[in-house]
Amino acid sequence: MSRPRALVTAPLRGPSLDQLRDVAEVEFDPWIEHRPIRLLGADDLAARLSDVSADLLVCEADECKGPVFEQPLRAVASTRGDPTNVDVAGATAAGIPVLHAPGRNADGVAEMAVALMFAVNRFVLLGDRDMRAGTVFTDTIPYQRYRAWQMAGRTVGLVGLGAVGRAAKWRFEGLGMKVVACDPYQADADCELDELLATADVVSMHAPVSPETAGMIGAEQFAAMRPETIYVNTARAALHDTDALVEALTSGHLGGAGLDHVQGEILPPDHPLTTLDNVVLTPHVGGATYDTEVNQTDMVVEDICRLLAGERPHRLANPEVWQ
């Protein structure tokens, strides 16, 4: 077969990018380098594929459906863990393999979970605010305002024990914390959700969003948590009832919350979560590490090379096409 041509609109990095260039002609135009960002719809993406005569597509957020699959593609590689930007059923109907990169950002997200826990528990942002505003010494001193229990010896409950949950597990254990986990799909998860909520000092969410997990942490579950529990969610806000979370925080039942995601990605400036001193918010950047880009590059390029060699890719979202 002729030397393949790859249109790459995902951020790739590291030695595997050079390996891709060894096996294919590469048009490298990652969306993340555009200011403002540029995400292609299906029609524009199909036109771009046609313009560069590409038969391989590596993307992360562009819309892959319909006209994209009318192009003579050997494969679509989504650098996402779950290729949600790709109409996998449509690709399957067109006989196009869909590659993906499960666990690409597990370490980055796990580090963010640890960071949020400490930021909440040790009042990092409040202390920073005092230092910048010159309000360190008021009617109290910092030692009075910001005392906290250390995390060593405390129990953290992981809701979900997939790639991110496992990456978080050994990090929390390394801090001297006891780890319990619930996950109906993992044999080594050691407790049910009710037991976890009753025993954990920190509840950290690592479950995927599905019909059975959406809204799984609501008013009843927050009430079942131990007083002063810290709630951390580096997965998706759809896993909890935000109104119930706000109530649990404002009532003083929860000690605080660290959230790396909110519904719709942004909050109105007057949203209750933005006004609470015991909440730390980050804008969905847990996986935003250069290492994530290296990891996803390694995975998709390995599988592209396997596919070009006539071997079954390791990470195939639609294995039926290989039949």
Secondary structure, DSSP 8 states (H G I E B T S, - for coil): ----EEEE-S---SHHHHHHHHHSEEEE--GGGSSS-----HHHHHHHHHHHT-SEEEESSS-BSGGGGGS--SEEEE-SSS-TTB-HHHHHHTT--EE--TTTTHHHHHHHHHHHHHHHHTTHHHHHHHHHHT-SSSSS-HHHHS----STT-EEEEE--SHHHHHHHHHHHHTT-EEEEE-TT-TT--S-HHHHHHH-SEEEE-----TTTTT-B-HHHHHHS-TTEEEEESS-GGGB-HHHHHHHHHTTSEEEEEES--TTS---TT-HHHH-TTEEE--S-TT-SHHHHHHHHHHHHHHHHHHHTT---SSBS-GGGG-
